[in-house]
């Protein structure tokens, strides 16, 4: 069994169902997420789909999504 940790190539996450936001742009500059066992979430760059992934706990992802919704990162858009 493959140890799932930060930096593992996404190709080692057999059966991962990758998703990106419906708001993602069509030229592939997106972040994709996949649910993993034990409530973890993998994140990868859609421009490098076989590249390394980052692994987060569900509470970390929930905190990030909440922060985005609350506009905490809107200053990056200026």
Phi and psi restraints in degrees (value plus and minus 20) as a CYANA .aco file:
   2 UNK   PHI     -94.8   -54.8
   2 UNK   PSI     111.0   151.0
   3 UNK   PHI     -94.8   -54.8
   3 UNK   PSI     106.2   146.2
   4 UNK   PHI    -117.3   -77.3
   4 UNK   PSI      90.4   130.4
   5 UNK   PHI    -168.2  -128.2
   5 UNK   PSI     148.4   188.4
   6 UNK   PHI     -72.1   -32.1
   6 UNK   PSI     116.8   156.8
   7 UNK   PHI      71.3   111.3
   7 UNK   PSI     -29.6    10.4
   8 UNK   PHI     -85.0   -45.0
   8 UNK   PSI     119.5   159.5
   9 UNK   PHI     -81.9   -41.9
   9 UNK   PSI     121.2   161.2
  10 UNK   PHI     -81.2   -41.2
  10 UNK   PSI     -43.9    -3.9
  11 UNK   PHI     -85.2   -45.2
  11 UNK   PSI     -37.7     2.3
  12 UNK   PHI    -106.3   -66.3
  12 UNK   PSI     -24.7    15.3
  13 UNK   PHI    -115.0   -75.0
  13 UNK   PSI      50.4    90.4
  14 UNK   PHI     -79.9   -39.9
  14 UNK   PSI     109.7   149.7
  15 UNK   PHI      65.0   105.0
  15 UNK   PSI     -18.8    21.2
  16 UNK   PHI     -84.9   -44.9
  16 UNK   PSI     113.4   153.4
  17 UNK   PHI    -121.2   -81.2
  17 UNK   PSI      77.6   117.6
  18 UNK   PHI     -97.4   -57.4
  18 UNK   PSI     118.7   158.7
  19 UNK   PHI    -154.9  -114.9
  19 UNK   PSI     128.7   168.7
  20 UNK   PHI    -151.5  -111.5
  20 UNK   PSI     142.4   182.4
  21 UNK   PHI     -82.7   -42.7
  21 UNK   PSI     126.3   166.3
  22 UNK   PHI     -88.6   -48.6
  22 UNK   PSI     -32.3     7.7
  23 UNK   PHI    -109.1   -69.1
  23 UNK   PSI     -21.1    18.9
  24 UNK   PHI     -84.0   -44.0
  24 UNK   PSI     128.2   168.2
  25 UNK   PHI     -97.4   -57.4
  25 UNK   PSI     137.1   177.1
  26 UNK   PHI     -95.6   -55.6
  26 UNK   PSI     -28.8    11.2
  27 UNK   PHI    -113.3   -73.3
  27 UNK   PSI      -7.7    32.3
  28 UNK   PHI      69.0   109.0
  28 UNK   PSI     -10.6    29.4
  29 UNK   PHI    -108.2   -68.2
  29 UNK   PSI      53.1    93.1
  30 UNK   PHI    -154.8  -114.8
  30 UNK   PSI     142.8   182.8
  31 UNK   PHI    -125.4   -85.4
  31 UNK   PSI     116.4   156.4
  32 UNK   PHI    -137.0   -97.0
  32 UNK   PSI     124.5   164.5
  33 UNK   PHI    -141.1  -101.1
  33 UNK   PSI     130.3   170.3
  34 UNK   PHI    -162.3  -122.3
  34 UNK   PSI     114.3   154.3
  35 UNK   PHI     -92.6   -52.6
  35 UNK   PSI     118.8   158.8
  36 UNK   PHI    -139.8   -99.8
  36 UNK   PSI     148.8   188.8
  37 UNK   PHI     -79.5   -39.5
  37 UNK   PSI     137.3   177.3
  38 UNK   PHI      45.0    85.0
  38 UNK   PSI       4.9    44.9
  39 UNK   PHI      54.7    94.7
  39 UNK   PSI      -4.3    35.7
  40 UNK   PHI    -111.7   -71.7
  40 UNK   PSI     144.8   184.8
  41 UNK   PHI    -152.3  -112.3
  41 UNK   PSI     113.6   153.6
  42 UNK   PHI    -119.1   -79.1
  42 UNK   PSI     124.6   164.6
  43 UNK   PHI    -149.2  -109.2
  43 UNK   PSI     115.8   155.8
  44 UNK   PHI    -159.6  -119.6
  44 UNK   PSI     144.7   184.7
  45 UNK   PHI    -108.9   -68.9
  45 UNK   PSI     103.9   143.9
  46 UNK   PHI     -85.8   -45.8
  46 UNK   PSI     -40.9    -0.9
  47 UNK   PHI     -95.0   -55.0
  47 UNK   PSI     -36.8     3.2
  48 UNK   PHI    -152.1  -112.1
  48 UNK   PSI      47.1    87.1
  49 UNK   PHI     -83.2   -43.2
  49 UNK   PSI     -38.6     1.4
  50 UNK   PHI    -121.1   -81.1
  50 UNK   PSI     -17.8    22.2
  51 UNK   PHI     -95.3   -55.3
  51 UNK   PSI    -191.6  -151.6
  52 UNK   PHI     -91.5   -51.5
  52 UNK   PSI     135.7   175.7
  53 UNK   PHI    -136.4   -96.4
  53 UNK   PSI     138.1   178.1
  54 UNK   PHI    -127.2   -87.2
  54 UNK   PSI     120.5   160.5
  55 UNK   PHI    -133.5   -93.5
  55 UNK   PSI     109.7   149.7
  56 UNK   PHI    -149.2  -109.2
  56 UNK   PSI     132.7   172.7
  57 UNK   PHI     -96.0   -56.0
  57 UNK   PSI     137.0   177.0
  58 UNK   PHI     -81.9   -41.9
  58 UNK   PSI     -53.3   -13.3
  59 UNK   PHI     -88.5   -48.5
  59 UNK   PSI     -53.3   -13.3
  60 UNK   PHI     -85.7   -45.7
  60 UNK   PSI     -64.8   -24.8
  61 UNK   PHI     -84.8   -44.8
  61 UNK   PSI     -62.1   -22.1
  62 UNK   PHI     -81.1   -41.1
  62 UNK   PSI     -62.1   -22.1
  63 UNK   PHI     -83.5   -43.5
  63 UNK   PSI     -61.3   -21.3
  64 UNK   PHI     -84.1   -44.1
  64 UNK   PSI     -67.1   -27.1
  65 UNK   PHI     -81.9   -41.9
  65 UNK   PSI     -61.8   -21.8
  66 UNK   PHI     -80.4   -40.4
  66 UNK   PSI     -64.7   -24.7
  67 UNK   PHI     -81.7   -41.7
  67 UNK   PSI     -60.1   -20.1
  68 UNK   PHI     -83.6   -43.6
  68 UNK   PSI     -66.7   -26.7
  69 UNK   PHI     -81.1   -41.1
  69 UNK   PSI     -52.8   -12.8
  70 UNK   PHI    -103.8   -63.8
  70 UNK   PSI     -19.9    20.1
  71 UNK   PHI      64.2   104.2
  71 UNK   PSI      -6.6    33.4
  72 UNK   PHI     -79.7   -39.7
  72 UNK   PSI     -45.7    -5.7
  73 UNK   PHI    -129.1   -89.1
  73 UNK   PSI      -8.0    32.0
  74 UNK   PHI     -80.8   -40.8
  74 UNK   PSI     -44.8    -4.8
  75 UNK   PHI     -84.4   -44.4
  75 UNK   PSI     -39.4     0.6
  76 UNK   PHI     -89.8   -49.8
  76 UNK   PSI     -37.8     2.2
  77 UNK   PHI    -105.9   -65.9
  77 UNK   PSI     -26.3    13.7
